[in-house]
């Protein structure tokens, strides 16, 4: 049986939290995740959900209680939380909240190659990103405003965090754009590559002598 202290995936955490509410089958889980806009934090794919369910069932953290079929539809298995599953949910949640893990974003990784674009081209596409961020923030704020009429703040806490992070990114991108547009931040790829080549040859020569 899988150790409860082992950190679970976000998908596994989502499944445990759903069946803690009441026993349900995968279709219900997916529907609730969509209704609650969990696609902000999860890529809602059936495959990911079923893999998480299989792992949790194998570990004894959830268990099947009923298997039903309606007409020609595929069988639907309803799962419920076990005692170990409830313990795992709490342990994993505490660990994920308390501990900081390095998880660089796709944008952060992309920025590490920004040097391969001329500064003016980089600025043009950062401007496009800024507009996309503004559009995303507008949609998120509108959705949250509507949801507040039906749910409490705790049900929107992940959206609140996402909104804060998007606004922080907008501030950073705007500041970077000012530097690029005013010429206070610039680079020359040809010059950078020219400076790097002798250093690489020198390092390669040292490795050859060491061998």
N, C-alpha and C positions, 0 to 999 in steps of 0.2 A: 504493500500500500504506500502511496506517495506521502512523504512527510508533510505535515501541515505547515511546518515552518518554512517550507520551500516557497519562494515567491511565485504566485500565480500570474498568468497573463491577464491583460485587460479584458479579453473576451471571457475568460474563465470567471473573473470577478463579476462581470455583467450577468452571466448565467446564474451564478450563486445568488446575486442580489435579487434577480427576478423570481426565482423559485422560493426565495425566502418569503416573498409576498404571499404566494400560494402555488400549489402544483400547477404546472402548465406544460404545453407541448411546444416544440420549436417554432411552429408557425405563430403562436401567440407571442413568444419571446421576440421574434423579428418584428411583428406588428407593433408591439409596445415600444421597442427601441426606436422605430420610425416615428411613432406618435410623439415620443418624448425628445425627438431631435438629437438622439445619441449619435447620429451620423457626423456630428461635429467632432466626436472623439473616436468613433469606430467606423471602419469601412464595412458597411452592412452587406456582407456576402454570406450566402447560405453555407458555403463550404467552411468558412471560419467558425460559424456558429456550431455546426455539427462536429467539427474537430474538437472544439472546446467541450461540448457535451460528452463526446467519447472519452476524452481524457479525464473529465470529472467523474464519470460513471466508473471507469476503470480504477480510479483512485478511491472509490467508495464515498465520494463527497456529495453525489446525488444518486438517486435510484429511480428506476422505472416503477410506476404504480399501476398504470393502465395502458393498454394498447387497443386503439379503436380504428375502425374503417367505416367511412361513409360512402356507400355506392362504389364507384370505380376509383375513388380517390385513394392515394397511397395511405398506408397505415400511419396513424399518429400516436406516438408514444408520449405519455405525460410523465414528467419527472417531478420528484419532490426532493427537498433538501434533507440530508442526513444530519445527525448530531455532529459528526466530524466536519461536514460541509459548512455548518453554521460557524464552527470554531475557526475553520480555515478562512472564511469570508472576513471575520473580524481581524485575525492575525495578519492576513495579506493587506487589508486596508490600512491598518496601523503602520505597517512597514513601508507601504508605498507613500503615505502622507509624510512620515517622519524623515525618510532617507532621500537624499538627493542623488540621482543617478545621471550620468552623462548621457544625454540623448540629443545630439546635434540635429537641428532641423535641416530639411532639404535646402532651404534658402541659405542657411549658414554654410553648408557644403558647397553650394554653387558660388557663393561669394569668394571662396578660396581660389577660384579660377577667374575672377573678375579682371585680372591683369591682362588676359588675352583679348579683351575688348578695348578699343580706344576710349579715353575718358568721355568724349562727347557722345559716343554710341552707348556707353554704360549709362550715362545720364538720361538719354532718351528712353531707355528701357526701364530705368528706375522710376521715371515719371509715369510710365504705363503701370508699373506695379503700385505706385502711390494711388492712382485712380482706382485700381482694382481693390486695394485695401479699403479705400473710402466707400466703395460700393458694398463690400462685404460687411463693413461696420454698420452701414445704414440698414441693410437687411437684417442683421443680427439684432440691432436695437429695436427695430419694428417688431420682430418676432418675439423678443423678450417682453415688450410692452403689452402685446396681446396675451401672452402666456400668464402674465402677472394677475390677470383677472380670474384665473382658474387655479393657479398653483402658488405655493409659498416660495420664498426666496431660496430655501435649501434645494428645491427642485430645479433651480436655474443656476446653481452655484458654478457649474463648469462653464456655462455660457458667460457668466460674469467674469470669470478668469480669462476666458478666450478674448472677450471684448477688451479687457485691460491690456492683454499682451498685444493685440492688434493695434491699439492706440499707441502703445509704446513703440512698436515697429514703425508706425507712421511718423512719429516724432524723429526717430533715428534716420529714416529715409529722407525726410525733408531736410534735416541738417546736412546730410551727406550731399544732397542735390545742390544746396547753397554753395558748399565748398567746391563742387565740380563746376558749377555754372560760373563762379567767380574766379576759377583757375587757382584756388588755394590748395586744391588736392588734384594731383596729376601724376602720370607715369608714362614711361616710354618703353614699350615691350622690347624693341630692338636693342636698346641700351642695356636693359636688364639681362637679356639673353647673352649679349656679348660679354657682360661682366661675369656671368655664371659659368660659361664654357671653360675658361682657364681653371677655375676652381674645381670643376668636375674632373678635368684632365689630371690635375695635381692629386686629387683624392684617389683617382684610379691608379695612378702611378705608385702611390704609397701602398695601396692594397696589393699591387703586383709584387712589390719588393717584400712585403710581409709574407707572401706565399713562397 
